[in-house]
Amino acid sequence: MKQWLNMLAIALVLIAMGACASIGRPEGGPRDEVPPEFVRANPMPGSVNVSPRRVDLYFNENIKLDDVANKVVVSPVQKNLPTIFGNGRHISVTFRDTLIPDVTYTIDFADAIADLNEGNILDGFTYDFSTGATRDSLAIAGKVFQASNLEPAQGILVGVHSCLDDSAITNLPFDRIAKTNQKGEFVIHNLAHGSYHIFALNDVNRDYKWGRSEDVAFYPEVITPSVEPYIYNDTLKSSLDTDSIVERHGYRYFPDNLLLTWFNENYLSQYLKSYTRPDSATIEFQFGAPCDSMPQFTVINGPEAGQSLNELALLDRSAGGDSLKFWLKSLEMASRDTILIDARYQRTDTLDNLVWVNDTLKLTYRRPAEKKSKKKAEETDSLSKPKTVFMRFDAVGSSTQDLDEPLRFKSSLPIDSINKAALHMEVKVDTTWYPVEPPMLVRDSINRLLDWSIHYQWQPETNYRFTADSAAITSIYGLHTDKIQREFRTKSPDDYSTLNITLTGRPDSCAMFVDLLNSQDKAVASSPVDPATGTATFHFVDPGTYYLRAVADFNDNGRWDTGNMASHLLPEDVYYYPKKISVKKNWDINQAWNINELPVDAQKPLEITKNKPKLKAGEQYPTDDDEINPDDLEIDPFTGKPYNADAYGRGGSTRSTNTGLRNSQTVSRNNRVR
């Protein structure tokens, strides 16, 4: 009986413990962060003397394929892409082209393979076999970045030519290819011994050749792949949780730190894209490219027949030069529904030459039907006056005026005359307005008809009032402005900061400028670098967070210039300051910047990098405080240079040392000459 009571007591305790326990889902163990592992293939990797119609690959877990058509590439290039299908733990690749004898084939999956459940990516997986008795095994590697802003180039084609002729990139498909991953990295496998030119290409039409409108990058030196054996230390952990160091033998393939920076030549085919008459008084022409030679437009109907449109209208030309807007001077001409024009302009022919052509253009404008008044005509007061229509001349911006900026206006019509005596500027002292030097309205640009400004030596923290009397400004159609009045207050010098950026490591005998960037990587200001002091200065900087980009301005024209394939001309070099600049009111900053302190691909801050690699669950991008320090970069024992510093692919590749020309001038540039 006692034994029975003891058992009952134990049961009651267990029931009580169960009742106190939390009800929850059983733990599933640690999260799977390991990508799929390759198990076997048919034929096996590295097989020789095989010509399989189909290749089967097997993995240790269920997989999924992502964007196969764009990510997976086969070398040598295929006229017809293979059929690639994934199911469960299996991937099948069926060739549609006849395999070439005595060639090593490579299937490069880049980052297209991931496990089914967690999405862990098997990055850089490749498979190869040879249709001959030998297998080519050399490799080259590097990264591709956009030249103008150092953005990693994701999914761009990288290829090599064993034909070293300049015409190979335009006439021949690549010998071997690869695609960049999310970090802009690439590896071209299974190269034969020899010399190559390497290119990166945004192959829009998928012909594995470069067209002038496509993005391209080139390495100006001939690449000769090589391999070296090396010994590295590996750590083994025993079942007793003790470590032991062992030496392992491996091979290192060179070069493995190429940096290609892609650019676009901005080649545009010239043609008349469109011609419209958006309202009765304007005619617009849109061309495919800026007009090097001014088109000739001749009116061929009405009283103006035989006269040039340039004589009959005012030209408003876009800043890019590809858009022409004409404002007709004559209201009689503007009142006609149809205007016929003989247009003579340049057009690009099939050989990429500009030729003059003639077109007859019909420009029509149909006026909208007038809305009928709700009141009958007989009910209208015979003494009522029609409403006066005024020309608009509106101020642009807020009521707070920057000290270093003009006061800007936008006109609704081209201006014929300005009565300077009808323009007034006043300042407010206490409660009284006092006149100051009369303002002068000037057009912002010689070809911009509607943008006007008043440039003034503004006094800080001062209330201003601009007034234009009625009819002070008259348009080419006789319409004039109503009275205009605008009050505004200038900022205080204490509202701004001054940035002094001193650059070191600059290329010799090369002009440079620095762009001040916002958080969208857009330039808000630019300053030349003083060649004597190496300093770029920014005045009147508003509080906020900024970033810095420096440009090696080889032709000293104050802007970044793209490259040119025919001239073997690389785009101008760009550098990024690797940290943000926090600007406060009335807080001047003196910042030193060694533009070569970090490798090029480690410079751009991640906060403004748009092409970031995808993160795994639980990962976070480094903050500004976590930016790479030069001392933290892993050093390549063979080259003595840093490579692949962190998990985000920053910190390895270096620019080439090459010879090129820019505007037929030779400019010393560290270890290379332009």
Secondary structure, 3 states (H helix, E strand, C coil): CHHHHHHHHHHHHHHHHHHHCCCCCCCCCCCCCCCCCEEEEECCCCECCCCCCEEEEEECCCEEECCHHHHCEEECCCCCCCEEEEECCEEEEECCCCCCCCCEEEEECCCCEEECCCCCECCCCEEEEECCCCCCCEEEEEEEEECCCCCECCCCEEEEECCCCCCHHHHCCCCEEEECCCCCEEEEEEECCCCEEEEEECCCCCCCCCCCCCCEEECCCCECCEEEEEEEEEEEECCCCCEEEEEEEEEEEECCCEEEEEECCCCCCCCEEEEEEEECCEEEEEECCCCCCCCEEEECCCCCCCCEHHHHEEEEECCCCCEEEEEECCHHHHCCCEEEEEEEEEEECCCCCEEEEEEEEEEECCCCCCCCCCCCHHHCCCCCCCCCCCECEEEECCCEECCCCCEEEEECCCEEEECHHHEEEEEEECCEEEECCCCCEEEEECCEEEEEEECCCCCCCCEEEEEECCCCEEECCCCEECCEEEEEEECCHHHCEEEEEEEECCCCCCEEEEEEECCCCCEEEEEECCCCCCEEEEEEECCEEEEEEEEEECCCCCCCCCCECCCCECCCCEEECCCCEEECCCCCEEEEEECCCCCHHHCCCHHHCCCCCCCCCCCCCCCHHHCCCHHHCCECCCCCCECCCCCCCCCCCECCCCECCECCECCEECCEEC
